Each structure stands twice: as structure tokens, then as C-alpha cells.
Amino acid sequence: MSPQIVDLTGQTAVVTGCSSGLGRRFAVTLAEHGADVVAVARRADRLKDLADEIEAAGGSCLPLGADLTDDARLGGLLDAAEERFGTATILVNNAGIPDAQYATKMPVELVDRVLGTNLRAPWLLSCDFARRLIKAGTGGRVVNISSMGAYEYRGGGAALYSVTKAALSRMTEVLAVEWARFHINVNAIAPGAFASEMMDGMVERTGADPTGYFPRARMGDPRQLDSTLLYLVSPHSEFVTGTVVKVDDGQGAR
């Protein structure tokens, strides 16, 4: 499938974690293919540049600053999307934070924040998204951003992150079963190491070279995820649901 043939005109896409990295790239990609984009991030100051970039290219973007662990803000995201563009038909649950601590050294506050951002928020947002589509009688697409950390952990101090990503993969599978009859597809992408602000922080914290055990000895470029994302939100994947697509350069096959 060529990304050029995916036309998302008339679709409204909500993307979380848009202040940098994969989320920012996903927002730009969806807008390039015609979707109206609601860009959500905790660091609201970074969203203006993203919205300006999308609109300068002829797209539409509503920037929304929100901490996804704040129920009041979380509960209003789809209301704001609907008020501006109509019912959201694409949801990309991308927001996530690393724990950056060994399990025995994590304060309860950090445990709650990682669980709240990486798992609780995607669950609640996905359910709100599905309720609205079911009421409207309209199908839609959920894409959860899991991680290869869901399938392997090397003991470097990201145990809870790995647990939340494994749960997100399982969440993808079970919600796909519940919502298939409503034509709401739920799939996930599990990237390996891709260049991002989060990855830079992990490298700085551990001092380790993350490319040493990758088949091509390099991290991926976020643009390399474009075709996977576009496939999962397009009519081409109409009969694909409950699938976790590993985009890891063969890392997980070793």
C-alpha cells in the first residue's frame, strides 16, 4: 500500500502525546493525508508550532494542552474535538512516560503517574471514543502505541513501563473483540527504538548505546512508521482488528 493513496478527508483524528517524537510525527502525517487533527499534549507550549506547521501546509489542527492523569481534562478532550470538527473517528493513543527507575526504588507517586498516563488514560479515552461512535452508528479506528518493551526487558530500569505496554497490547486485543460488531477497529503498533526525546533521555540516563544489539545498528526514524499508521486508520485495514504490529527492525526475532 502506498501512503499516497490514503485519503482521510472528512476524518477527525485525536492524537495524544504530540509535543515531540512519534506523536508529533503522527499528527503531521494524518493531517497531510486530509484528516482534521486534534493534537493533545501535557506540554501545551509546544503545540502551537505543531499547529502552525500543519495549517501552513493547508491542514487543520486543534491544539489541546492536557495532563491525561487529570480526569477533568481527559473527559473534555472528545467534547472539544466534536465541537470543532465533529465526531472523532480516529484515536491514536500515543502518550506515554518512562519510569526511569528500578522497581524497588519507585515512589508511589511515580507508579501512579506511569500507570495513569500509559494505561488508565488510554483505556478511559478509548471507551469514551467508542461510546460516541456507537451512539452515532459510525465506525472508527483506534491505534494504540505499545512498545517492544512489552515483549522484552533487559533490566535497565523500565520495568513498569514494560508492564504498561504489555497491558496496552492486551487491551488492544480485548477491546477489538468487544467493538468489532460496531465496526470499530482496535490495533496497535509496537515500535522498537525510534529516535525521540524519550529515547534520548533514556540513553543519557543509562549511558548505554541502544543501537548495539539492533540488526542495523541504528535507531529508526519516526517517518518509517507512517505507512503502518496510515494502513491501520484507512479502509485498507477494514478487516484487521486486534493486531499488534511490531516495527522493530527484527529486534524481537532475535
N, C-alpha and C positions, 0 to 999 in steps of 0.2 A: 504494500500500500504506500503510495506516495503522499506525504503530508499535504501537497498542493491540492489534492482533490477533496480534502476535508473542508466542508463549508458549515460553519457553526452560526451563521447569520440567524438571528431570532432567538438564540440561546442565551441564557443568563448563567454565568459561571461564578461561583463563590470559591475563592482560593484563600486558605489560611496560611500564615507564616510567610507573607510576601515581602518582608523588609529586606531580604537578601537571599542569596543562594538559589536553591531549587524552586522555592515558592515564587520568587521574583520572575524567574525564567518561565515558569508555568503560566503566570498571569500574562506575560508578554506574548507567549505562544498562542494562548487561547484567543487573545484579542486580535492577533494577526490573522486568525482564521475566522473572524467575524463575530465572536461572542462578546456580549457586554460583560465586563468583568467587575466583580466586587472584590477588591483587594483588602485583605484583613491582616493586621499585624499588631503586635504589642507596641513596637517602636513606631508610633504613628508619624513621627517626624520624617521617616524615610519613605513614606508612601507618596508624598507629593511629587517627588522626582519620578517615581514609577508611573503615577497617573499622567504626569506631563508627557512622558515618553510615549505612552500608549495613545494619548489624544493627539499628539503631534503626528503620529503615524496614521491618524484617521479613525482610531478606535474610541471606545467609550469605557471609562473606568470610574468607579466609585470607591475612593479610599476610606477605609474604616479602621480607626485605631481601637483595639480591644485586647484586653488581657483575657484569654479564654478560660482562666480559672475564676473569673468574675461572672457569676450566673446572670446578673442583670445585663451585662454587656453581651454575653453569649446568647441570651434569649432574644435579644433585639436584632441580631445580625440579619436574619432572614426577613424580618419585617422591613428593615431598611432596604434590603435588596429588592423586595417586592414593590415597595413604594417607588423606587427609582426606575426599575426595569421590568417589573412583572415577576411572576413566579420563577424562582431559580430552578434550572433543570440540570445543572452540573454542579457537583460539590467535590472539591479537591481538599481532603484533609491532610494538609502538609505540615502544619505547625508542630514542632516538637523541640524538646530541650534535652541535652545530655545530663546525666547525673554527676559525672566528673568526680566520683568518689567511690572508694571501696564500700561494699555493702555495710560492713560493720562500723563505718565512720560517717554514715549519712545521718544528719539530723532529721527529725521527723518533718520539719518544715520543708526540706528539700524533697523528701519522699512524697509528701502530699503534692508538691508543685509538679514533679515529674509525672506522677500518676494523673494529676488533674489536667495537665497540658497534653500529654501524649496519648491518653486513653479515655478518660472521662469526657473531655470536651468533644473528641470525635464521635463518641457514642451518642451524646446528647444532641449534637448538631445534626448528625445523620438521621436520627429519629425525627427531629423537627422537620428536616428536609423531606423525609418520606411521607410524613403525615400530610404535608401541604400538597404533595404530588398526588397522593391517594385521593384526597378531597377534590382536587381539580380534575382527576381522571386522566392525568398526564404521566407519561413515563419519564425516566431520567437516569442519570449516571452518577454514581459515587466512585471516586478513586481515592483510596487510602494510600498514603506514602508510608510503607513499612520500611524495612531495612534488612540487609544481610546479617545485621546483628541479631535478628530474630532467630537465625539458624546457626550462628557460631559466635562464640565468645572466647577471647584469648586472655581474659583475666586482667585487663588493663584498667579497670575501674569504671566500667559502664554496665554493670550487671542489671540494674533496674531499667535502664534504657532498653537493654536487650529483652527484658521481660515484657515491657510495654509494647515493643514492636512485634513480639510473638503474639501477644494478645490482639493486637491490631490486625494481624494476618488472620487469626481465628475469627475475629469479629467480621471480617470481610466474608468469610465462608458462611457463617450462620445467618447474617442479615441477607445475603444473596438468596438463601433458601426461603426466608420469610417474604421477601419482596418481589421475587421473580414473577409471581402472578399479577403483580401491578405494573410490570414492565419497567421496574427499577433495577438496573444492573449495578452490582457492587463488586468492584475488582480492586486490586492493589498492585503497586509497584514496589519491589524490594531492591533498592539500589545498593550497590557496593560502595566503595569510596569514590565520591564525586567532589570536585573542587567546590568548597563552600566556606563560609565564615565559621560554621560549626566545626568542620574538619580542621581548619587552620588552628582553632582553639585547642582541639584535642592533640594535634601534633606539638603545639607549643607546651601543653601541659605535660605530656609524656616524654617528649624529646625523641620519640621513635619515628623512624621513616616508615610511613604506612604503605609505601609502594614496594617494599622489599619482597613481599610474598604475592604480589599481583602478577598474573601471567604476562602482561605487557609492561610491567614495572612503571606504571604511571596511573594517576587518578583520572577518572572520567571527566568530561566536560558536560555541564548541565544540558547543553544543546543536544547531546546524544540521547536524551530521554524524550525529546519532542515527539518522535514518531510513535513511541509506546503510549504516551499520554493521549495523543490525538486518536489513535486507534481505539482506546478504551472509552473515549467520550463520543465517538462517532457511530453512525449507523452500521459501519463495517463490523462492529463487535456486538451486534444485536443479540446474538445467541451465546455470548460469552459472559458468564457471571460466576462469582465465587472463585475467581482465579487470582493467584498471586504471581505476577511476572517478575522473575529475578533478572535484573540488569546488572551484572556483576563481573563481566569480562571472564567468566569461567572460574572465578574465585571459589564459588561454592561447590564446584565439581571436583575440587582437588581432594 
